[in-house]
Amino acid sequence: MGKNNAKNNDWKDRLNVVYSTNPDFQYETEAEEETPTLPPAQQRLRVKLDRKNRGGKTVTLVTGFVGTDDDLKELGKLLKGKCGVGGTAKDGEIIIQGDFKEKVAELLLKAGYTQTKTAG
């Protein structure tokens, strides 16, 4: 082991790495950067109803959001509040419990998401 590696030898950074035979191996310790949030007018959101794998219950699904998880959750919170129902926002999509396709599309358009389309 060279002098250079000794000073950067923090075992916590390598906790889940067992062993590498590559002499040029570098431990990946940097966190993934989140995609910056596009302005509302540039977002291409799709609003549709979904019943698949939901125990027969209908949900309104908003997909196509490009941005940080925090901004996605903020938008989800706004939509849930305006519809008066529960839901979730993760992995680039917002799920609103119930059939609110038209109302959600209308709310998104009013909020400046001008490229919003309804599907299905």
N, C-alpha and C positions, 0 to 999 in steps of 0.2 A: 504494500500500500504506500503510495507516495505522500509527500508532505501536504500536497494540495487537498487530498481526500480526507486527511486526518482532521482538519479544522472544520470541514463540512460534514462531519460524521454524527449527525443527529439521528439516533435510533428511532425516534418517534416518526420521522418522515418516511422511514422504511418499514414501518410496522407490518404491513401486509405483503411485503416483498420477501420471498424466501431466498433466492439465490440467482445470480445471473452470471453466465460464462462469458458474456460480451465485455471485453476490457474497456470499451468506450461507453458503457451503459450509464445513463444519467437518470436519477430518480426524479419522477414527475411529482413535484410538490405544489405546483401552482394551481390555484382553483380555476375552474372554467369561468370565463367571462360571460356575463349575460348579454344577449342581443339587445342593443338599445331599442327603446320603444319608438315605433314610427308614429308620426302625428296622426290624429284621427282621420283626416281627409285621405291619407295614404294607406290606411288599413283596408284590407279586402276581406271583410267578415261575411260569413255565410250563416244564416239562421234556418234551422230545420227542426222538425219533430223527430223524436227517436223513441222506439219501444224495445229495441234489441237488448237482450240480457238485463232487463230491468224489472223482471217479475210482472210483466204486463202493464206496468205504469208508464205513462207518457211523460217525457221530459222535452224541454226546448233546449236545443244544442246550438251554441255559438262557436264556430271554428274559424281559423285563419288569423288569429291574433298574433302579431309579431311584436315582441317586447319582453320586458322584465316580468317576473312572477308577481312582483308587488303591484305593478300597473294592471296586470290581468286580474288580480284579486280585487283591486279598487273598482274596476269596471264591473266585475261580478257582483260586488257588494251593492253598487248603484242599481243594477238591474234587479237583484233580489229584493231590494228595498222598495223599488217602484212597483214591482209586481206583488209584493206582500207575501212572498213564499221563500222557501229555503232553496239551497243549491250549493254548488261547489265551483271553484275555479282552479284548474291545474293543468299542466301539460299542454298549454296553448289553447285550451277550450274551456268554455263556461257552460255549466249545466244548471238550468233553472227547472225546478220541479213543476210539472203541469204543462198545459197547452197554452203557451203565451207567444207563439210565433209572430203574430202580427203586432202585438204590443211591444215585444222586444225589438223588432225591426224598426218600429216607429220611434222608440226611445233612443236607439243607436243613431238614427238619422238626425234627431233633434240634438244629440250630443256632438254632432259634427262628423260622424262616421258615414260620409256620403256615398261610399262604394259598397254599402251593405246590400246584400241580396238575400231573398228567401228562396229556399229550395224545397222541393217535395211538396 
